Amino acid sequence: MDGTKTFQINPANRMTGLPTQFFAGLVRKANAQTAKGRDVINLGQGNPDRPTPEHIVKALQDAAPNPLYHRYPPFSGYPFLKQAVAQRYKEDYGVDLDPEKEVAILFGGKTGLIEISQCLLNPGDICLVPDPGYPDYWSGVAIAGGRMEYMPLTADNAFLPDYDRVKPDIADQAKLMFINYPNNPTGATADGAFYERTVEFAAKHGIVVASDFAYGAIGFDGKQPVSFLQTPGAKEVGVEFYTLSKTYNMAGWRVGFALGNSEIISLINLIQDHYYCSLFGGIQAAAAEALTGSQQCVNDLTSAYESRRNALFGAMDEIGWHAEKPSGSFFCWLPVPKGHTSASFSDYVLEHADVVLAPGIGFGTHGESYVRLGLLAPEERLQEAIHRIGKLNLF
Ligand SMILES: Cc1ncc(COP(=O)(O)O)c(C=O)c1O
């Protein structure tokens, strides 16, 4: 170079078309408040606060020295891990899965949720997404150059999409749809009848269903969440995404699965052949231990979240903040007080109560007038957060 021209990096259109990360701003504000030395209670994120159960960590320690795992693993992962997740689905949901044809191992559920759009959508193709919904669906659709059509989730329909409200021409053009129960951000759960309607709608219009079951293990009041794959016909029209992140507090380990329709599973495996060479074998061994070992840790975790939920709602009652209790996931979907938007309320409680809540608008336009609170702190901290908000006299 002659030194007169400045070298320019021109990102691909794919990069400039990515959705903005709404919550990055919230994280910055929370960090700024912490940097001032304030005692910030961060309930705005979805990062499990407890450690991975000991027996799973021990399985990694035992597996780490094994020279077999120091070599490249098989491209689509070790058969023993696929067998382990198939066994768990059989025991928990009575669902039969062929470990080789109907299971793909993922670097966390997130990668699969992005990959499925790349596998199925051509530029301009329509994907139905829930509003409010988990923002990673948008990322995958944007990278694939697809187009999103929103399915509103509102309290009057128990935060389930109403398929009768999807315009028939949009439904006929749609190639993919995302559903997610137990739901982030609303904490709603779905029953078998909803999944039957989903299979019927998908089959009628030729839409592939991506059921995000990230919170599948977390159901309250004695009700185990239902898997989409339990519905007759589900495997013909779609796949389910499962992850160890929430069930076993393994968010940092990055282990997830796509399960169901064998053609979609082979597409996911194919795209992954180009991106990765599967996870470290020691992590796969520990993941298999999580799935096949004692499930007491899962029951304990769910009970802990339920106690936290009850403690939180007890404190909310005291300050006159009324909301529907979540029936699953670890999120509470709470209405903001009169005179506030979701963003102004989140900013206000961060500034005046040092409590971080995620503004609902960050999950879609139908998230406006709600905030999402994660049950990811001990009961006393959750109660303290509500007491601090109570002192602001907003309710
Ligand atoms: C609804 C939902 N789906 C999927 C994921 C992805 O989880 P992971 O990539 O850790 O498996 C999350 C994580 O927060 C989530 O909330």
The ligand as an ORCA input file, in Angstrom:
! r2SCAN-3c Opt
* xyz 0 1
  C     -36.113    -19.381     24.990
  C     -34.682    -19.787     24.916
  N     -34.301    -20.619     23.965
  C     -33.035    -21.009     23.848
  C     -32.064    -20.551     24.695
  C     -30.667    -20.970     24.409
  O     -30.019    -21.635     25.385
  P     -28.641    -22.317     25.126
  O     -28.018    -21.764     23.896
  O     -27.816    -22.030     26.333
  O     -28.925    -23.769     24.964
  C     -32.402    -19.664     25.711
  C     -31.384    -19.126     26.609
  O     -31.555    -18.196     27.336
  C     -33.753    -19.276     25.825
  O     -34.157    -18.428     26.774
*
